[in-house]
């Protein structure tokens, strides 16, 4: 476990270490606009497999991806104007019909992909500088609650080979809402 404390390091140093880590296939615990999340290079199958191992999550439950903007989202999913609004609501993960499956197969399910455009400065800078989508899920062991508390993160991942971006306690929040937009009607998967 390597901790990058936001109060102690320059933002440029955190970004440099984060980008290098993603390129090496490492897992990062990153603050988001909702809860702390686990992220890795969505194109790196071994890195995505590591998230499942660290989280103790069944591979039958695909991960979502973070993208930096609508333009990038359209590279991976079919998105019309109506669906753009859901992606612009930063706390919504939209399940969409996937385009050609170019990312790790562990982010797809039955021709669909879940994606979200976050609204959190350091995460948005990572996405911009990394230039690729990142696979993502809440930073918690499967079966435990997602958290905004750094002590919970440190306790759950103390023995794991991860990099933790420590932003302290985040404002109280729940994980993103999940909305299935693959059919004509909108189906809420998670409030």
Residue pairs with C-beta under 8 A, 6 or more apart in sequence:
1 154
1 157
1 158
1 159
1 160
1 161
1 162
1 163
1 164
2 162
2 163
2 164
3 154
3 163
3 164
3 166
4 13
4 14
4 17
4 18
4 163
4 164
4 165
4 166
5 166
6 14
6 122
6 165
6 166
6 167
6 168
7 168
11 122
11 125
14 122
14 165
15 122
15 125
15 126
15 129
17 163
18 28
18 30
18 126
18 130
18 163
18 165
19 126
19 129
19 130
21 28
21 163
22 28
22 39
22 40
22 41
22 47
22 126
22 130
22 134
23 41
23 130
25 40
25 41
25 44
25 46
25 47
25 50
26 40
26 47
26 161
26 162
26 163
27 38
27 39
27 40
27 47
27 50
27 51
27 54
27 160
27 161
27 162
27 163
28 38
28 39
28 40
28 162
28 163
28 164
28 165
29 36
29 37
29 38
29 139
29 153
29 157
29 162
29 163
29 164
29 165
30 36
30 37
30 38
30 39
30 122
30 123
30 126
30 139
30 165
31 37
31 120
31 122
31 123
31 165
31 167
31 170
32 118
32 120
32 123
32 136
32 170
33 90
33 91
33 118
33 119
33 120
33 123
33 173
34 91
34 146
34 173
34 174
34 175
34 176
35 138
35 139
35 146
35 147
35 148
35 170
35 173
35 174
35 175
36 138
36 139
36 146
36 147
36 148
36 150
36 153
36 170
37 136
37 137
37 138
37 139
38 51
38 54
38 55
38 136
38 137
38 138
38 139
38 162
39 66
39 123
39 126
39 134
39 135
39 136
40 47
40 48
40 50
40 51
40 134
40 135
41 47
41 48
41 130
41 132
41 134
41 135
42 48
42 65
42 103
42 104
42 107
42 132
42 133
42 134
42 135
43 102
43 103
43 104
43 132
43 133
44 104
45 104
45 105
45 106
47 104
47 135
48 63
48 104
48 106
48 107
48 135
49 59
49 104
49 106
51 57
51 63
51 135
51 137
52 58
52 59
52 63
52 106
54 157
54 160
54 162
55 137
55 140
55 141
55 142
56 141
56 142
56 143
57 137
57 142
58 142
59 106
62 106
62 107
62 108
62 109
62 113
62 114
63 106
63 107
63 114
63 135
63 136
63 137
64 93
64 107
64 113
64 114
64 115
64 116
64 135
64 136
64 137
65 76
65 103
65 107
65 113
65 114
65 115
65 116
65 133
65 134
65 135
65 136
66 115
66 116
66 117
66 118
66 123
66 127
66 133
66 134
66 136
67 73
67 76
67 115
67 116
67 117
67 127
67 133
68 117
68 124
68 127
68 128
69 117
70 79
70 84
70 87
70 88
70 117
72 133
73 79
73 87
73 115
73 117
75 99
76 98
76 99
76 102
76 103
76 113
76 115
76 133
77 94
77 96
77 97
77 98
77 99
77 113
77 115
78 96
78 97
78 98
78 99
79 87
79 96
83 94
83 96
83 181
86 92
86 94
86 179
86 181
87 94
87 115
87 116
87 117
88 117
90 116
90 117
90 118
90 119
91 119
91 173
91 176
91 177
92 116
92 176
92 177
92 178
92 179
93 114
93 115
93 116
93 176
93 177
93 178
93 179
94 114
94 115
94 116
94 179
94 181
95 112
95 113
95 114
95 178
95 179
95 180
95 181
95 182
95 189
96 112
96 113
96 114
96 115
96 181
96 182
97 111
97 112
97 182
98 108
98 111
98 112
98 113
101 108
103 113
103 133
103 135
104 135
106 135
107 113
107 114
107 135
112 180
112 182
114 178
115 133
116 136
116 176
118 124
118 127
122 165
122 167
126 134
127 133
127 134
138 146
138 147
138 175
139 146
139 147
139 153
139 156
139 157
140 146
140 147
140 152
140 156
141 156
144 156
146 174
146 175
147 153
148 169
148 170
148 171
148 172
148 173
149 169
149 170
150 166
150 167
150 168
150 169
153 164
153 166
154 164
157 164
175 190
176 190
177 188
177 190
177 191
178 188
178 189
178 190
179 186
179 187
179 188
179 189
180 186
180 187
180 188
180 189
